[in-house]
Amino acid sequence: MPESTRRRPLLADYALEIRSKNAGPFWVTMETFMKDAAGYAIAADEDFLNERTIADLYQVDARQVQIFRIPDLNVVKISFPRPVSQASLRDRDVHAGQHHVPLASLPVPDRHFGAAGADGAHV
């Protein structure tokens, strides 16, 4: 496939599942279940996926973002305060079930293509 037409790999391409859910009425939790150790290396890369990245994606305070990296399970768990409390007047996603979409849509940095396949081999 020509370089100009190749889609840049997204975090979701290396995951079995990326999901989000309530962690009580005031917090959201997201989990990335990566396919293998190479995918986990991408999700666990602190230069790629960190508190600032999440703060920018979800318009929250980076100091309140919590990231848990669990290498034995190839999982990265992320929690942050909901911008509005669950079921309040301005809450558009009561179960926080759609919050994972921006995270799953993050483009993977070029530096990871060698580890996980420049052509999306692990996709």
Secondary structure, 3 states (H helix, E strand, C coil): CCHHHCCCCEHHHHEEEEEEEECCCCEEEEEEEECCHHHHHHHHCCCCCCHHHHHHHHCCCHHHCEEEEEHHHCEEEEEEECCCCCCCCCCCCCCCCCCHHHHHCCECCHHHHHHHCCCCCCC
